[in-house]
Amino acid sequence: MSEQTLIVSTQSHDYPIFIQSSADKVDLVSRLVPFIKGTQVLIVSNETVAPLYLSELTQGLKSHGFMVHDCVLPDGEQFKNQHSITAIYDALLERHFARDCTLIALGGGVIGDMVGFAAASFMRGVNFIQVPTTLLAQVDSSVGGKTGINHPRGKNMIGAFWQPQCVLADMATFRTLPDREFAAGMAEVIKYALIMDDEFLAWLEDNAEAIRAKDGAVLGQMVYRCCAYKAQIVAADERESGVRALLNFGHTFGHVIETHQGYGNWLHGEAVAVGMVQAALMSAKLGLIDHADVVRIKRILTLFNLPTVAPAIDTQTALGLMGHDKKVQQGKIRLVLLKAIGKAFVTADFELSALEEVLAETA
Ligand SMILES: NC(=O)c1ccc[n+]([C@@H]2O[C@H](COP(=O)([O-])OP(=O)(O)OC[C@H]3O[C@@H](n4cnc5c(N)ncnc54)[C@H](O)[C@@H]3O)[C@@H](O)[C@H]2O)c1
């Protein structure tokens, strides 16, 4: 199957994710046309992705009669800030964009989050479309409507829930994606299997070779399944008051690594990979899963070139970075753990000593 479509249901509207896996493409741009409001389109990308994909998208849209402009931002998480949002607003206002316009995010999660937020706030909300070009953005950040930017005092602190009109995920974009970024995206893929579906873990193990070889058909199936898991969670809990918290599996532990090592030194997905090992070890320590499950989790992460061992971080420092002060909040930290592979839950019901042991063992 060269193209699959998945419908995401949200409170504001339902929208399709088009997953394109064949090399001999249908006209991808024509997929977007019905979802473009008005005639003015602003494509926002960055200095790395724009030279690869901007011209094809621009020409395609122009051939359908749209007035297309672009805004190319510097590349990097450090530019996910108010300055970039202002640059997007400037591009829109200089060209007299009206409310009846469409923004297109062409890039990874950084671009997607920023463009979504610019669309949510420009003239109190305009249309936007996601064209995610990293694995992480295709399986995670482009689905679910969380948009935003960083503040000097915290990551993703300013934002809005704003759903796109549609998402176009093309497996061909992985051909130019650096291996390390692809691996980081695989951490989120493996996360879905661990929290939601043990059969999907077996599927990933069986298809590891094809995935690593970037087989378009297999990648298409993989991305489709991940988007379906995320869509299922988002439909149940759009504003993150309950089940959506399960998506944080491995993230509380991973956050310690990212913060301690300085953002950018470890990719988010790499920190999450180690965090999932730590969460699995914690689950085993509490007698919820077998040690053999932990070994299996480490094996699949290694298969996709992800780390499984944390950098050396003093245990009390790690607890502090988990947002936990041992003296005042004994045992109150909440973790996503596993009852089994494919079944996650949130709990604060554990001894702090067990957590300390896990942190000491994995560093
Ligand atoms: N909104 C959400 O629900 C959500 C969920 C998870 C993560 N996020 C956010 O996503 C961001 C991380 O996203 P990311 O991992 O995609 O990082 P990213 O957007 O920084 O992309 C990673 C790197 O790959 C480059 N790149 C992108 N596509 C490429 C391609 N096809 N070929 C070559 N290079 C390419 C980028 O320019 C960048 O250098 C973070 O800011 C995080 O907060 C948001």
The ligand as a Gaussian input file, in Angstrom:
#p B3LYP/6-31G(d) Opt

LIG

0 1
 N        3.877000      18.881000      20.378000
 C        4.136000      17.719000      20.910000
 O        3.235000      16.965000      21.287000
 C        5.560000      17.279000      21.014000
 C        5.865000      15.941000      21.322000
 C        7.196000      15.557000      21.347000
 C        8.197000      16.485000      21.071000
 N        7.865000      17.769000      20.787000
 C        8.895000      18.771000      20.472000
 O        9.533000      18.357000      19.276000
 C       10.840000      18.912000      19.241000
 C       11.805000      17.863000      18.773000
 O       11.468000      17.505000      17.466000
 P       12.501000      16.751000      16.515000
 O       13.088000      15.614000      17.236000
 O       11.808000      16.522000      15.233000
 O       13.685000      17.814000      16.387000
 P       14.022000      18.967000      15.313000
 O       12.807000      19.591000      14.816000
 O       15.037000      19.822000      15.961000
 O       14.702000      18.137000      14.145000
 C       15.905000      17.461000      14.391000
 C       16.998000      17.855000      13.369000
 O       16.729000      17.212000      12.130000
 C       16.718000      18.179000      11.071000
 N       15.803000      17.655000      10.078000
 C       14.458000      17.591000      10.149000
 N       13.970000      16.886000       9.131000
 C       15.023000      16.526000       8.362000
 C       15.151000      15.757000       7.171000
 N       14.110000      15.161000       6.603000
 N       16.384000      15.615000       6.657000
 C       17.469000      16.154000       7.265000
 N       17.420000      16.842000       8.415000
 C       16.201000      17.019000       8.957000
 C       16.299000      19.446000      11.758000
 O       16.653000      20.579000      11.000000
 C       17.061000      19.342000      13.071000
 O       18.401000      19.708000      12.890000
 C       11.123000      19.438000      20.646000
 O       11.084000      20.836000      20.633000
 C        9.984000      18.873000      21.482000
 O        9.624000      19.728000      22.546000
 C        6.568000      18.182000      20.742000

